Amino acid sequence: MINPLKTLAPLVIALLPLSVFASEIKIDSMTGPTGVKYHFYDKGELAFGWETKRPVKNDPKIKFCIPAAFTTTTDTIVGIYSYKGNVYNARAISKSIGGTILIEGGKFEIFPNDKGAKFTSEFIASLRDRRASLFQQYQLVQNRTAATFKDKKKFQMRAIVKFTDGREGVVESFKAIDFKTFNEDLVALGVQDALYTDMGAWDEGWYRHPVTEKVVAIGNDRSKTNKQTNWAIFYQK
């Protein structure tokens, strides 16, 4: 028997105005040259944010949410960070974590911090003046060049990305892979810059389905969800 709901769904979607989907997340699939499959959570016209308090799933304006910076064994955020201009851990800059993301006005920029040298007193003061947010993470791709890592362990991978064609969002592997595979696939798929996000046991995230509005969990492990300390989000302004 034909399911009428399944048959009508494409028609209903087609009849909805484009403005409805401009404020929703878009989800695409892509395959790297290694044969690994990925989800791309396309931010589209949504704003990008970062929170240090767990976002609530019943807020309809939040469309996507994942853990972002690393969490220490004492349940704090690794490295220097700024939340809306309030700067923390300025004396605990991680020189080994060479990537940085700056969030301001719903937009983000990814750049290397030169082993912490970028975090001058003047730069830190500017974060306060601009009420900008910032955290440290591994930069996987810089200006179309894949970073190299000694770590050969395999995890499900996820990264905040900017494509050369202007698309922005998060790329996530279907399965566990190593950094070499992930980084090189990102470059081959057209990523300009990419920043890693906390994975492994801390990987649970979610998105709001663009049609049903139901919350869908993502992440293959999810065993330390309660230990997460910070989250990157896409939201409707």
C-alpha positions, 0 to 999 in steps of 0.5 A, a space after each residue: 500500500 502507498 503511504 499517503 504521508 510519504 507521498 505528500 511530503 515532497 509536495 508539502 516541502 515544494 509548496 513551502 516558501 523559500 523563506 521558511 527554509 532560509 531559517 533552517 539547517 540544511 543537511 547534505 551528504 558527501 563522499 571524500 576521495 578516500 571513499 569515506 562518507 560525511 554529513 555536511 550540516 550547512 549553516 546557510 543563513 543561520 547565525 553561529 554562536 558559542 555557549 558555556 551553558 548547555 543550550 536548551 533543546 526546546 528553544 526553537 531558535 537553536 537549530 544545531 548544537 555540538 560540543 566544541 572546545 576540549 574539556 579538562 579532567 577538572 571539568 573546565 574548558 581547555 586553553 584561553 577562551 572568551 565568552 562575549 567579551 569576558 576572558 578566562 584562562 589567559 594564563 593557561 594558553 595551550 601552546 600545543 593547540 594551534 587553532 583558534 575560532 573567533 565568534 562575533 555578531 553571528 559570524 566566525 573566523 578560523 585562524 592559527 594562534 602561532 603557539 599562543 603568540 597571537 594572544 597579546 594583551 592588545 588582542 585580549 583587550 579587543 575581545 573585551 571591547 568587541 564582546 567577542 567569543 573565542 576558544 582554542 582547538 586544533 586547526 585541521 585545514 588552513 588555507 586549503 592545506 591539510 594539517 599533519 598529526 602524529 595521532 593515528 587513533 581513529 574516531 568519528 570526526 567532526 569539524 567547523 568549516 568554511 568552504 572556498 565557495 562560501 558555504 559554512 557549517 560542520 562536516 562529520 564523518 559517518 564512521 571512525 577515521 584518522 586525522 590524515 584521512 579526515 584532513 585530506 578529504 576536507 581539502 579535496 572536498 573544497 574546504 578552505 579552513 577547518 577547526 576540530 571539535 570535541 569528539 570521542 565520548 564527548 561527541 553528542 550533539 543534535 539538530 532540529 529537523 528542518 520540516 518536523 522540528 523534532 530534535 535529532 541526536 548525533 554522535 556515535 559514542 555519547 557516553 560523556 555527554 554530562 561532562 561537556 562544558 561548551 557548545 557551538 550552535 547555529 541559531 536563528 536571530 
